[in-house]
Amino acid sequence: MQKFHVKRGDEVVVIAGSHKGKSGKILELLPKNLRARVEGVAMIKRHLKKSDQHPQGTIAEREGSVHVSNLMLKASYDASKKRPKATAA
């Protein structure tokens, strides 16, 4: 089992990559890929085909994953005087 510096439910800030500065709560950890799903960060569009729930089909938006090395706990991020305060996603 892989050990991470963050866990599910933690408030985190993305410190690197295209979503830098966004923050949210960890919804799920993906230890096999060393990634995490963060609420409101890295949103992707998923095309769903027609079904009983969606008779016309739909395009659903959901969270993609972010590498755990690009995440930092919000408390330690805000405690640092060098960085600006994080904005909610």
Secondary structure, 3 states (H helix, E strand, C coil): CCCCCCCCCCEEEECCCCCCCEEEEEEEEECCCCEEEECCCCEEEEEECCCCCCCCCEEEEEECEEEHHHEEEHHHHHHCCCCCCCEEC
